[in-house]
Amino acid sequence: MQPRTFLVVAHTGRDVVTDTLEAVGRRCAQAGITLRVLEHDTRLPSETQEYVWHPLDPDQLRATGVDVEVVSAGPEAAVGCEVVLVLGGDGTFLRAAELAYPAQVPLLGVNLGHIGFLAESEANAIEQVMDLLIAQEYRVVERMVLDVTVLDIASGTPCGHSWALNEVSVANRSHNGVLELVTEVDGRPVSAFGADGLLISTPTGSTAYAFSAGGPVMWPDLEAILVVPNNAHALFARPLVTSPRSKIAVEVDAHGRPAVALCDGRRILEVPAGARLEAKRAENKLRWIRINSEPFTDRLVTKFALPVTGWRGKRG
């Protein structure tokens, strides 16, 4: 029988996280599954500050009887694992996605945060979650990811590359005045305007920053690309929903202010004045574990506390 290993990524520091980790360690020990943890992690790299996630204490986990591996928090961290288990909120999930996506390992989120829109389960169901993971009674779905490239327009030379599960946000580098942008879809210009910025989102990200900026909610099994101007000064600057095969580009005015692109709120790309950012569907998708059949509609109503009083449709 092949040895089994789970990578666990947790936002430490609260009692609920400690209790959940102990439950995970205990169940993995009983099943002979090794837990892999990160030796160091950061939540958000920044020029001005660094929010540090304290690494999990391997000895605390070993006290539950489980075998523990400690690895560096790099692109190889999830290689060889069966599952990436996320204990935290949406920010923790997006951090774990940075480890799961390069290794093409499926991940599952257990919400220990606030809304936890990306999580599959809540902390109070951890025993049931572990039952299903240990028995391998789950299904894996795939979520669309964006491939993001920054180009120097004059030379056509790439000067930055990343990816995004939720969205890439193009924003004013100086936070002073407006950013002059031109949007393009499939090689044709659509609109030029001044704005605070622009969001290019996947369906998964449509309930995140893009939603706050006025974009529509898209069901996650849909494949499409969402473009949402952020506080634009223009007559036509409405959200656009394009084909998943489209290539979206935004050009920053060469005589205007520089921009910065933030992928999933974590990975930073510089977009100088006169540069161009391109986004398209990535070849690889993120592998996502589902353990229940709750419709997305019910999740939407629950997470956003939407009023449904008066509904008289068929139940069950």
C-alpha positions as CSV (number, residue, x, y, z in Angstrom):
1,M,0.0,0.0,0.0
2,Q,1.3,3.4,-1.0
3,P,2.1,5.7,1.9
4,R,-0.4,8.6,2.2
5,T,0.5,12.2,3.0
6,F,-1.7,15.3,3.6
7,L,-0.2,18.8,3.5
8,V,-2.0,20.9,6.1
9,V,-2.0,24.8,5.8
10,A,-3.5,26.6,8.8
11,H,-3.9,30.1,10.0
12,T,-2.6,29.6,13.5
13,G,-3.2,31.6,16.7
14,R,-6.8,30.8,17.7
15,D,-8.1,28.1,20.0
16,V,-10.5,26.8,17.3
17,V,-7.5,26.2,15.0
18,T,-5.5,24.4,17.7
19,D,-8.5,22.1,18.5
20,T,-9.1,21.4,14.8
21,L,-5.4,20.6,14.2
22,E,-5.4,18.1,17.1
23,A,-8.5,16.4,15.6
24,V,-6.8,16.2,12.2
25,G,-3.6,14.8,13.8
26,R,-5.4,12.3,15.8
27,R,-7.4,10.9,12.9
28,C,-4.4,10.8,10.6
29,A,-2.5,8.9,13.2
30,Q,-5.2,6.3,13.4
31,A,-5.3,5.9,9.6
32,G,-1.5,5.8,9.2
33,I,-1.4,9.1,7.2
34,T,1.6,11.4,7.5
35,L,1.0,15.1,7.9
36,R,3.2,17.6,6.2
37,V,3.5,21.1,7.6
38,L,5.4,24.3,6.5
39,E,8.4,25.4,8.3
40,H,7.7,29.1,7.7
41,D,4.9,31.0,6.0
42,T,3.9,34.6,5.2
43,R,0.4,35.7,4.6
44,L,1.1,38.7,2.3
45,P,4.4,39.9,1.0
46,S,4.5,43.7,0.9
47,E,6.9,46.5,0.4
48,T,6.0,48.1,3.7
49,Q,5.1,45.2,6.0
50,E,4.9,41.5,6.3
51,Y,2.1,39.7,8.0
52,V,3.6,36.6,9.5
53,W,1.8,33.3,10.0
54,H,3.5,31.5,12.7
55,P,4.5,28.0,11.5
56,L,2.6,25.0,13.0
57,D,4.3,23.4,15.9
58,P,5.4,19.9,14.7
59,D,5.8,18.7,18.3
60,Q,2.2,19.7,19.1
61,L,1.0,17.6,16.2
62,R,3.3,14.7,17.0
63,A,1.7,14.7,20.5
64,T,-1.4,13.3,18.8
65,G,0.6,10.3,17.5
66,V,0.8,11.4,13.9
67,D,4.0,11.3,11.8
68,V,5.0,14.8,10.8
69,E,7.1,16.1,7.9
70,V,8.4,19.7,7.9
71,V,9.0,21.3,4.5
72,S,9.8,24.7,3.2
73,A,6.9,26.8,1.9
74,G,7.9,26.7,-1.8
75,P,6.4,25.3,-5.0
76,E,7.5,21.8,-4.2
77,A,5.8,21.7,-0.8
78,A,2.7,19.8,-2.0
79,V,4.5,17.4,-4.4
80,G,3.7,13.8,-3.5
81,C,0.7,14.7,-1.3
82,E,-2.7,13.3,-1.7
83,V,-4.6,16.3,-0.4
84,V,-3.9,19.9,0.7
85,L,-6.1,20.5,3.7
86,V,-6.8,24.2,4.5
87,L,-7.8,25.3,8.0
88,G,-8.7,29.0,7.9
89,G,-10.6,31.6,5.9
90,D,-10.4,32.6,2.3
91,G,-7.0,34.2,2.7
92,T,-5.6,30.9,4.0
93,F,-7.2,29.1,1.1
94,L,-5.6,31.4,-1.5
95,R,-2.2,30.9,0.3
96,A,-2.7,27.1,0.1
97,A,-3.7,27.3,-3.5
98,E,-0.2,28.7,-4.2
99,L,1.2,25.3,-3.0
100,A,-1.5,23.0,-4.5
101,Y,-1.7,24.5,-8.0
102,P,1.9,24.0,-9.1
103,A,1.8,20.4,-7.9
104,Q,-1.7,19.8,-9.2
105,V,-2.8,18.4,-5.9
106,P,-6.5,18.9,-4.9
107,L,-7.3,21.0,-1.9
108,L,-10.1,21.2,0.5
109,G,-11.0,24.2,2.8
110,V,-12.4,24.0,6.3
111,N,-13.7,27.4,7.3
112,L,-12.2,28.8,10.5
113,G,-12.5,32.4,9.4
114,H,-15.5,34.7,8.8
115,I,-17.4,34.2,5.4
116,G,-15.2,31.4,4.1
117,F,-16.7,31.4,0.7
118,L,-14.0,29.1,-0.7
119,A,-14.3,26.6,2.1
120,E,-16.1,23.3,1.6
121,S,-16.9,22.7,5.2
122,E,-17.1,24.3,8.7
123,A,-14.9,23.6,11.7
124,N,-17.6,21.8,13.6
125,A,-17.8,19.1,10.9
126,I,-14.1,18.3,11.0
127,E,-14.7,14.7,12.1
128,Q,-17.0,14.0,9.1
129,V,-14.5,15.7,6.8
130,M,-11.7,13.5,8.0
131,D,-13.9,10.4,7.6
132,L,-14.4,11.2,4.0
133,L,-10.8,12.2,3.3
134,I,-9.5,9.0,4.9
135,A,-12.0,6.8,3.1
136,Q,-11.2,8.8,-0.2
137,E,-15.0,9.4,-0.5
138,Y,-14.8,12.7,-2.3
139,R,-14.9,14.0,-5.8
140,V,-12.5,16.4,-7.4
141,V,-13.7,19.2,-9.7
142,E,-11.6,21.7,-11.6
143,R,-11.8,25.5,-11.4
144,M,-10.6,27.9,-14.1
145,V,-7.4,29.9,-13.4
146,L,-6.1,33.0,-15.2
147,D,-2.7,33.2,-16.8
148,V,-1.4,36.7,-16.3
149,T,1.5,38.4,-18.2
150,V,2.9,42.0,-18.2
151,L,4.5,43.2,-21.4
152,D,6.6,46.2,-22.4
153,I,4.6,47.5,-25.3
154,A,7.5,49.1,-27.1
155,S,9.6,45.9,-27.3
156,G,6.9,43.3,-26.7
157,T,9.1,41.8,-24.1
158,P,7.5,40.0,-21.1
159,C,8.4,41.7,-17.8
160,G,6.2,39.8,-15.4
161,H,4.2,36.6,-15.1
162,S,1.8,35.0,-12.6
163,W,-1.6,33.4,-12.3
164,A,-4.9,34.0,-10.4
165,L,-7.6,31.8,-9.1
166,N,-9.9,34.7,-8.0
167,E,-8.8,37.8,-9.9
168,V,-6.0,40.1,-11.0
169,S,-6.5,43.6,-9.8
170,V,-4.8,46.4,-11.7
171,A,-4.5,49.5,-9.5
172,N,-2.9,52.9,-9.3
173,R,0.7,52.5,-8.2
174,S,0.7,55.8,-6.4
175,H,-2.9,55.9,-5.1
176,N,-2.9,59.5,-6.2
177,G,-5.3,60.6,-9.0
178,V,-6.8,58.3,-11.6
179,L,-5.2,55.6,-13.7
180,E,-5.6,56.1,-17.5
181,L,-6.4,52.7,-19.1
182,V,-7.4,51.2,-22.4
183,T,-9.2,47.8,-22.4
184,E,-9.0,45.3,-25.1
185,V,-10.8,42.0,-25.9
186,D,-9.4,39.6,-28.4
187,G,-7.1,42.1,-30.0
188,R,-9.7,44.8,-30.4
189,P,-10.0,48.0,-28.2
190,V,-13.2,48.3,-26.2
191,S,-13.0,51.4,-24.1
192,A,-10.5,54.0,-22.7
193,F,-11.2,55.6,-19.3
194,G,-9.7,56.9,-16.1
195,A,-10.3,54.8,-13.1
196,D,-9.0,53.6,-9.7
197,G,-8.2,50.4,-11.5
198,L,-9.7,47.3,-13.2
199,L,-10.4,43.7,-12.2
200,I,-10.1,40.7,-14.4
201,S,-11.8,37.8,-12.6
202,T,-12.7,34.1,-12.9
203,P,-16.2,32.8,-12.0
204,T,-14.6,31.7,-8.7
205,G,-13.5,35.2,-8.0
206,S,-16.8,36.8,-9.0
207,T,-18.0,36.6,-5.4
208,A,-14.9,38.3,-4.1
209,Y,-13.4,41.7,-5.1
210,A,-15.2,41.8,-8.4
211,F,-18.5,41.5,-6.6
212,S,-17.6,44.4,-4.3
213,A,-16.7,46.5,-7.4
214,G,-20.2,45.9,-8.9
215,G,-19.6,42.8,-11.0
216,P,-22.2,40.0,-11.4
217,V,-22.1,36.7,-9.5
218,M,-21.1,33.8,-11.8
219,W,-21.8,30.2,-11.0
220,P,-18.4,28.4,-10.5
221,D,-19.1,25.6,-13.1
222,L,-19.4,28.4,-15.7
223,E,-16.3,29.1,-17.8
224,A,-16.0,32.8,-18.6
225,I,-13.8,35.8,-17.9
226,L,-15.2,38.8,-16.0
227,V,-13.9,42.4,-16.6
228,V,-14.9,45.0,-14.0
229,P,-13.7,48.6,-14.1
230,N,-13.2,50.0,-10.5
231,N,-14.7,53.4,-10.0
232,A,-14.3,54.5,-13.6
233,H,-14.8,58.0,-14.9
234,A,-16.5,57.1,-18.2
235,L,-19.9,56.8,-19.9
236,F,-19.2,53.2,-20.9
237,A,-17.4,51.3,-18.2
238,R,-19.7,48.5,-17.3
239,P,-18.7,45.0,-16.4
240,L,-18.1,42.6,-19.3
241,V,-18.5,38.8,-19.3
242,T,-16.4,37.3,-22.2
243,S,-15.7,33.9,-23.6
244,P,-13.3,31.7,-21.7
245,R,-11.2,31.6,-24.9
246,S,-10.9,35.4,-24.9
247,K,-7.6,37.2,-24.3
248,I,-8.2,40.3,-22.1
249,A,-5.6,43.1,-22.2
250,V,-5.4,46.5,-20.4
251,E,-2.8,49.1,-21.4
252,V,-1.6,51.8,-19.1
253,D,-1.1,55.2,-20.6
254,A,2.5,55.9,-21.4
255,H,2.2,59.5,-20.2
256,G,0.1,58.6,-17.1
257,R,0.7,57.0,-13.8
258,P,2.2,53.5,-13.3
259,A,0.1,50.6,-12.1
260,V,0.5,47.5,-10.0
261,A,-1.2,44.2,-10.5
262,L,-2.1,42.0,-7.6
263,C,-3.0,38.4,-8.3
264,D,-5.4,37.0,-5.6
265,G,-4.3,39.7,-3.3
266,R,-0.9,38.0,-2.9
267,R,1.4,38.0,-5.9
268,I,2.6,41.5,-7.1
269,L,3.4,42.5,-10.7
270,E,4.7,45.9,-11.6
271,V,2.9,47.5,-14.6
272,P,4.8,50.6,-15.6
273,A,3.3,53.5,-17.6
274,G,3.3,52.3,-21.2
275,A,3.1,48.7,-20.3
276,R,0.3,46.2,-21.0
277,L,-1.2,43.4,-18.9
278,E,-2.7,40.3,-20.6
279,A,-4.9,37.7,-19.0
280,K,-6.3,34.5,-20.5
281,R,-7.5,31.1,-19.3
282,A,-4.5,29.0,-18.1
283,E,-3.9,25.6,-19.5
284,N,-4.0,24.0,-16.0
285,K,-6.9,24.3,-13.7
286,L,-7.0,24.2,-9.9
287,R,-8.1,20.9,-8.5
288,W,-10.8,21.4,-5.8
289,I,-12.3,18.7,-3.5
290,R,-16.0,18.5,-3.1
291,I,-17.5,16.5,-0.2
292,N,-21.1,17.5,-0.3
293,S,-23.7,18.3,-3.0
294,E,-24.9,21.6,-1.6
295,P,-26.0,23.7,-4.6
296,F,-24.1,26.9,-5.2
297,T,-27.3,28.8,-4.8
298,D,-27.7,27.7,-1.2
299,R,-24.1,28.6,-0.5
300,L,-24.7,32.0,-1.9
301,V,-27.7,32.6,0.2
302,T,-26.0,31.3,3.4
303,K,-22.7,33.1,3.0
304,F,-24.2,36.4,2.1
305,A,-27.2,36.0,4.4
306,L,-29.5,36.8,1.5
307,P,-33.2,37.4,2.4
308,V,-35.4,34.6,0.9
309,T,-38.5,35.1,3.1
310,G,-41.7,34.6,1.1
311,W,-40.3,32.0,-1.3
312,R,-43.0,29.4,-2.1
313,G,-41.1,27.1,-4.5
314,K,-40.7,23.3,-4.2
315,R,-38.6,22.2,-1.3
316,G,-36.3,19.2,-1.1
